[in-house]
Amino acid sequence: MRDPYEVLGVDRSAGDAAIKSAFRRLAAQHHPDRNPDDPQSQQRFSELNTSYQILSDPQKRAAWDRFGEAAFRPGGAFANVDFSSRASLEALFGELLSAFGVQRGRGGDVKVRVSLSFEEAALGCNKEVTYDVQELCPRCSGTGGEPRAGDTECTSCSGRGRVRSFFGLGPLAMERPCPRCHGTGRRPLRDCTTCRGSGIVGARRTQVIAIPAGIETGTARTLKAQGSQSAPGRSPGDLVVEVQVAEHPVFRRTDDDLNCVVKVTLAQATLGAEIEVPTLQGTARLRLPAATQPGTVLRMRGKGLPHRFGVGHGDQLVEVNVEIPRGLSDRARRLITELAEELGPSAGNEPRTLRDRLKDWLT
């Protein structure tokens, strides 16, 4: 057993906060779920687990400081405490919390991000995602033993299937399922050659995810029991799919409404017209009233996104942008000048009229 201070990279005078911080940082870095292709990651994580259990418990830490590894050998004060499984720390905390009526999650949740086009998110689609999980070894069915090799009594629990754990919260001892044999009381004579005795292997899985219409960036979909199995005998975690929606060159979203800008000619804005407007379902006809001012917003009801928590759709809001023509001929310039004069002067304090805009443009 290595020096737990050395394993966690902390000084012998380190406080509880520094020890916990070091463990969290290193455990996140070396957790087997994050290193499925590294066969040594489980050993490193188990070593971190062991070191943290010793240094986070005042009694175990004091025993190590005084006696070193001898305190955890047969005959030592903590000889019956099993540090061999990577699930040991989870089980220790889980048993204690359960005793006080606090429920823990299963662990093993897997998060993936899926990228959608604006149209896919707006209209809904089926999306294929591929992700890495931990699952029961198919060779040994999670037992950790080589098939037909036989088994023997577990030395950690002496065949009882349960071990006693000591906690640093006082003279508190609690029995829990043996993490080495997973509560069976038996250990295989030979480890499975596929999973090396852990009962868990890494795998790549592909799922087709149904994306509901109107989903937004940052929304997460949860598929129950489609994540990783952190240890044999535990339920699989969930698959959490987080959605990232791409920007659209035409549309912008406000809740369930769509916003877009359309260009119209000076004549269309002045006289009124029926124009074509892009929508998610194709183009639609929109009546442009006479004397429509630049920046006017027209509403197309029911042309927005589906309401996710109700019936119907949002609206499409169309902002009118009056396009001023370029490269006028002499005749066109004379006609517009005559129009500006025909419209007449505006009062000094009134808003700027189309005549004012025309005069500015021509001068």
C-alpha positions in Angstrom: 0.0 0.0 0.0 1.4 3.4 -1.0 1.6 6.4 1.3 -1.9 8.0 0.9 -0.3 11.5 1.3 1.9 10.8 -1.7 -1.0 9.3 -3.7 -3.2 12.4 -3.2 -0.2 14.8 -3.5 -1.0 16.6 -0.2 1.2 17.5 2.8 0.9 15.6 6.1 -0.5 18.8 7.7 -3.2 19.1 5.0 -6.7 19.9 6.3 -9.9 18.1 5.3 -10.8 20.7 2.6 -7.4 20.3 0.9 -7.7 16.5 1.0 -11.2 16.5 -0.4 -10.2 18.9 -3.2 -7.2 16.8 -4.2 -9.3 13.6 -4.2 -12.1 15.2 -6.3 -9.6 16.6 -8.9 -7.6 13.3 -9.2 -10.7 11.1 -9.1 -12.3 13.0 -12.0 -9.1 12.7 -14.0 -8.5 9.0 -13.4 -12.1 7.7 -13.2 -12.4 4.5 -15.3 -15.6 5.8 -16.9 -13.5 8.7 -18.4 -10.6 6.4 -19.4 -12.3 3.3 -21.0 -9.3 2.5 -23.1 -6.8 2.6 -20.3 -6.6 -0.7 -18.4 -4.7 0.9 -15.5 -7.3 3.5 -14.8 -9.2 1.3 -12.4 -6.1 0.5 -10.4 -5.2 4.2 -10.1 -8.8 5.1 -9.1 -8.9 2.3 -6.5 -5.6 3.6 -5.1 -7.1 7.1 -4.9 -10.2 5.7 -3.3 -8.1 3.9 -0.6 -6.0 6.9 0.1 -9.0 9.2 0.5 -10.8 6.7 2.8 -7.8 6.7 5.1 -7.1 10.5 5.2 -10.7 11.6 5.3 -11.4 9.4 8.4 -9.7 10.8 11.6 -9.3 7.4 13.2 -7.8 5.8 10.1 -5.6 8.8 9.4 -4.3 8.7 13.0 -3.6 5.0 12.7 -1.7 5.5 9.5 0.3 8.4 11.0 1.3 6.2 13.9 1.6 2.7 12.5 1.7 3.2 8.8 0.6 0.3 6.6 0.8 -2.1 9.6 -2.6 -0.7 10.9 -4.3 -2.2 7.8 -2.6 -5.6 7.7 -4.0 -8.7 9.4 -4.2 -8.1 13.1 -4.2 -4.3 12.7 -6.9 -2.0 13.9 -8.5 -1.7 10.4 -7.7 -5.2 9.0 -11.3 -5.9 8.1 -11.8 -2.7 6.1 -11.8 -3.6 2.4 -10.4 -1.0 -0.1 -10.1 -3.3 -3.1 -13.1 -2.3 -5.1 -13.6 1.0 -6.9 -17.2 0.8 -5.6 -15.9 0.7 -2.0 -16.1 4.5 -1.4 -19.5 4.8 -3.1 -20.8 1.9 -0.9 -19.4 3.4 2.3 -21.1 6.7 1.7 -24.3 5.1 0.4 -24.8 2.9 3.4 -24.2 5.7 5.8 -26.6 8.1 4.0 -29.3 5.4 3.7 -29.1 4.9 7.5 -30.1 8.5 7.9 -32.9 8.3 5.3 -31.0 10.0 2.5 -31.3 8.4 -0.9 -28.4 8.4 -3.4 -28.5 8.3 -7.2 -27.3 5.2 -9.0 -24.4 6.9 -10.8 -23.5 5.9 -14.3 -25.4 8.7 -16.0 -23.9 9.5 -19.5 -24.2 12.9 -21.0 -24.0 13.5 -24.8 -24.6 16.6 -26.9 -26.4 16.5 -30.2 -26.3 19.3 -32.8 -29.4 20.1 -34.7 -30.2 22.4 -37.6 -32.7 25.1 -36.9 -35.3 23.3 -39.0 -34.7 20.0 -37.2 -35.3 21.6 -33.8 -38.3 23.5 -35.0 -40.1 20.7 -36.8 -38.8 17.7 -34.8 -36.8 14.8 -36.1 -35.1 11.5 -35.2 -31.4 11.8 -34.5 -28.8 9.0 -34.2 -26.3 9.5 -31.4 -23.3 7.3 -30.6 -21.7 7.3 -27.1 -19.5 5.3 -24.8 -20.8 3.3 -21.8 -19.8 0.8 -19.2 -21.8 -2.4 -19.2 -21.9 -5.9 -17.9 -19.1 -8.0 -19.4 -20.7 -10.3 -22.1 -18.2 -13.0 -21.5 -18.8 -13.5 -17.8 -22.2 -11.8 -17.5 -20.9 -9.5 -14.8 -19.5 -12.2 -12.4 -15.9 -11.3 -13.1 -14.9 -14.9 -13.4 -13.7 -16.9 -16.3 -16.6 -19.1 -17.5 -16.5 -22.7 -16.2 -13.4 -22.0 -14.1 -15.2 -22.4 -10.8 -15.2 -20.2 -7.7 -14.1 -20.2 -4.0 -15.0 -18.4 -0.8 -14.4 -14.7 -0.8 -11.4 -13.9 1.5 -12.6 -10.3 2.1 -15.8 -11.3 3.8 -15.0 -14.9 4.7 -17.9 -16.1 2.6 -20.5 -14.0 4.5 -21.2 -11.6 1.6 -21.1 -8.7 4.0 -18.3 -6.6 5.6 -18.2 -4.2 8.5 -17.3 -0.6 7.8 -16.1 2.0 10.3 -16.9 5.7 9.9 -15.1 8.7 11.3 -18.2 10.2 12.8 -17.8 8.4 16.1 -17.8 4.8 17.2 -20.2 3.8 14.4 -19.9 0.5 12.6 -22.2 -0.7 9.8 -22.5 -3.8 7.7 -22.8 -3.6 4.0 -22.6 -5.9 1.0 -19.0 -7.0 0.3 -17.7 -4.9 -2.6 -15.2 -7.5 -3.7 -17.7 -10.3 -4.3 -20.7 -8.0 -4.7 -22.5 -9.7 -1.8 -22.3 -13.3 -3.1 -19.7 -14.5 -0.7 -17.9 -16.2 -3.6 -14.9 -15.2 -5.8 -14.0 -16.8 -9.1 -10.8 -18.9 -9.2 -9.7 -17.2 -12.3 -10.5 -13.6 -13.4 -12.4 -13.2 -16.7 -9.9 -12.5 -19.5 -12.2 -9.8 -21.0 -13.0 -7.6 -18.0 -10.0 -8.6 -15.8 -12.3 -9.6 -13.0 -14.3 -6.3 -12.7 -17.5 -7.6 -14.4 -17.7 -4.4 -16.3 -16.4 -3.5 -19.8 -16.5 -0.4 -22.0 -18.7 -0.4 -25.1 -19.9 1.9 -27.8 -23.7 2.2 -28.2 -25.9 3.9 -30.8 -29.4 5.1 -30.1 -32.0 6.8 -32.3 -33.4 9.8 -30.3 -36.8 11.3 -31.0 -36.4 15.1 -31.0 -39.8 16.8 -30.3 -40.7 19.8 -32.4 -39.9 23.2 -30.9 -36.9 22.1 -28.7 -34.5 24.8 -27.7 -30.7 25.0 -27.2 -29.8 23.7 -23.7 -32.8 21.5 -23.4 -32.0 18.0 -22.1 -33.8 14.8 -22.9 -33.3 11.9 -20.4 -33.6 8.2 -21.5 -34.0 6.1 -18.4 -31.5 3.2 -17.8 -29.7 3.8 -21.1 -26.4 5.0 -19.5 -23.5 3.2 -17.9 -23.6 0.4 -15.3 -21.1 1.5 -12.7 -20.8 -1.9 -11.0 -22.4 -5.3 -11.2 -25.6 -5.5 -9.3 -26.4 -1.8 -9.7 -29.0 -0.4 -12.1 -27.7 1.4 -15.2 -27.7 5.2 -15.1 -29.6 7.4 -17.6 -28.6 8.8 -20.9 -28.9 12.6 -20.9 -29.0 14.2 -24.3 -28.3 17.9 -24.4 -29.4 19.8 -27.5 -27.4 22.4 -29.4 -29.4 24.3 -32.1 -27.6 26.0 -35.0 -28.4 29.6 -36.0 -30.6 30.2 -39.0 -29.7 32.7 -41.7 -33.2 34.1 -41.9 -35.1 33.3 -38.7 -34.6 34.2 -35.1 -36.5 32.7 -32.3 -38.3 34.4 -29.4 -40.0 31.7 -27.2 -42.4 30.0 -29.7 -42.5 33.0 -32.2 -40.3 33.4 -35.2 -38.8 36.7 -36.3 -37.6 37.6 -39.8 -36.9 40.6 -42.0 -38.2 41.0 -45.5 -37.2 43.6 -48.1 -39.9 45.4 -50.1 -39.6 48.1 -52.8 -40.5 51.7 -52.3 -43.5 51.3 -54.5 -44.8 48.2 -52.6 -44.4 50.0 -49.3 -46.2 53.1 -50.6 -49.0 51.6 -52.6 -49.4 48.3 -50.7 -48.9 44.8 -52.3 -49.1 41.1 -51.7 -45.6 39.8 -51.1 -44.0 36.4 -50.6 -42.5 35.7 -47.2 -40.3 32.7 -46.2 -41.7 30.4 -43.5 -40.5 27.1 -42.1 -43.0 25.3 -44.3 -42.0 27.1 -47.5 -43.2 30.5 -48.8 -46.5 32.2 -47.9 -48.4 35.2 -49.2 -48.6 38.3 -46.9 -50.7 41.4 -47.6 -48.6 44.6 -47.2 -50.8 47.6 -46.3 -50.5 50.9 -48.2 -48.1 53.4 -46.6 -46.2 50.8 -44.7 -43.4 52.5 -42.8 -39.8 51.0 -42.6 -39.5 48.9 -39.4 -43.2 48.0 -39.3 -43.8 44.5 -37.9 -46.6 42.4 -39.3 -47.8 39.3 -37.6 -48.6 35.9 -39.4 -50.6 34.0 -36.9 -49.8 30.3 -36.4 -46.7 30.3 -38.6 -44.3 30.0 -35.6 -43.0 27.1 -33.7 -45.2 24.4 -32.1 -46.1 25.0 -28.5 -44.2 22.4 -26.5 -46.6 22.5 -23.5 -49.9 23.1 -25.3 -51.8 23.0 -28.6 -51.1 25.1 -31.6 -48.2 27.2 -32.8 -46.6 30.6 -32.1 -46.6 33.4 -34.6 -44.2 34.7 -37.2 -43.3 38.3 -36.9 -42.2 40.0 -40.2 -40.2 43.2 -40.0 -40.5 45.3 -43.2 -37.3 46.8 -44.6 -37.9 49.3 -47.4 -35.2 48.9 -50.0 -34.1 52.1 -51.7 -33.1 51.6 -55.3 -29.6 52.4 -56.6 -28.3 53.6 -59.9 -31.4 55.6 -60.9 -31.8 56.8 -64.5 -32.3 60.5 -65.1 -36.0 59.9 -65.8 -36.4 57.9 -62.5 -34.7 60.8 -60.6 -37.1 63.4 -62.1 -40.1 61.3 -61.3 -39.1 60.9 -57.7 -38.3 64.6 -57.4 -41.8 65.4 -58.7 -43.3 62.9 -56.2 -41.4 64.6 -53.3 -42.7 68.0 -54.4 -46.2 66.5 -54.8 -46.2 65.2 -51.3 -45.7 68.7 -50.0 -43.8 70.1 -47.0 -44.2 68.6 -43.5 -44.7 70.4 -40.3 -41.5 71.2 -38.4 -42.3 69.1 -35.3 -43.9 66.2 -37.1 -42.1 62.9 -37.7 -40.1 62.7 -40.8 -42.3 61.7 -43.8 -41.6 59.8 -46.9 -41.1 63.1 -48.7 -38.4 64.1 -46.3 -36.7 60.8 -46.8 -36.9 61.1 -50.5 -35.4 64.6 -50.5 -32.5 63.5 -48.3 -31.9 60.6 -50.6 -31.9 62.7 -53.8 -29.6 65.4 -52.4 
